[in-house]
Amino acid sequence: MKLTQIQIDFFDVFGYLVMPQLFSPTEIDQIIDGFEWSILNHGGGDKHDGSNRTMFGGPIEHRSDMSALLDHPALKGLVGGLLGDDFNYCGGDGNYYTGNTGWHPDGNWGQLFAVKIAFYLDEVTSETGALRLIPGSHKPDHFIRQRQIDINKSMILFGFSPMDFPGNITIESQPGDIVIFNHDLYHASYGGGTRRRMFTMNCTRHAKTDEDLKTARQYLSIHSPGGYNIKTGAGMFYPTMIDTSNQERMKHLWQPIKIHDQLFPHLAREAI
Ligand SMILES: O=C(O)CCC(=O)C(=O)O
């Protein structure tokens, strides 16, 4: 799959893209099966009672068929079309969400450095936890960023609920649809139940300049197993992701592995 120039321009201006049914019904059934197995066996999902969010790292890294998402031609075309074909895969999180997620961006990089790929595994609507976005809020000159508005306080500040913040849109979706957004874009979710199934993959540009490398190090010092003080047994990724990787997939793994090993040598595979 190759993105059109219109899709690339849309992503640049609004900060997100929706890809309806990027995964076929058969594929998404397998992905749901892989997610459920992973969260139940590696993510604490068996203990989820709905009182709090259950979250685990590297949701695609615990089983070989899930790790192979990184080889999926349509997904690679999507991410590669935005970040370059040599993009870095940098983990993600898998969730049984409980309740609302307040407004936040995942980063403040001031450039297109990182994207989040969101998989919603059940049908979600504006009333049941669909992703909400504020298009354009990834740009450093957006009024929310310029005026440092805390959207979650909009009732006190402006007299309306955060979910009614002007200009926000809801991405209602079916399993198989994919939303990809710039980490700097403000996003939230309202009205979900107590077991809203959703997982993400994070990807960044491959660092090529000294400045990029500095940004990549900054990114991985926070958004990585080492940043969260988690032992995967193999540093940046869980072993299955690395052990089932061919040369082609390794293009997307080697740089984060190398930087993570430099930042957190005590967590590197050889050190464990
Ligand atoms: O679906 C949601 O709750 C929003 C997800 C989110 O905020 C995130 O992944 O950073």
The ligand as a MOL file (V3000), in Angstrom:
LIG
                    3D

  0  0  0     0  0            999 V3000
M  V30 BEGIN CTAB
M  V30 COUNTS 10 9 0 0 0
M  V30 BEGIN ATOM
M  V30 1 O -8.5330 5.2860 23.7230 0
M  V30 2 C -8.0450 6.0330 24.5660 0
M  V30 3 O -8.3960 5.9730 25.7550 0
M  V30 4 C -7.0090 7.0360 24.1790 0
M  V30 5 C -5.6660 6.3780 24.0940 0
M  V30 6 C -4.5780 7.2370 24.5970 0
M  V30 7 O -4.7870 8.2420 25.1920 0
M  V30 8 C -3.2060 6.8820 24.3140 0
M  V30 9 O -2.9450 5.7800 23.8110 0
M  V30 10 O -2.3140 7.7110 24.6070 0
M  V30 END ATOM
M  V30 BEGIN BOND
M  V30 1 2 1 2
M  V30 2 1 2 3
M  V30 3 1 2 4
M  V30 4 1 4 5
M  V30 5 1 5 6
M  V30 6 2 6 7
M  V30 7 1 6 8
M  V30 8 2 8 9
M  V30 9 1 8 10
M  V30 END BOND
M  V30 END CTAB
M  END
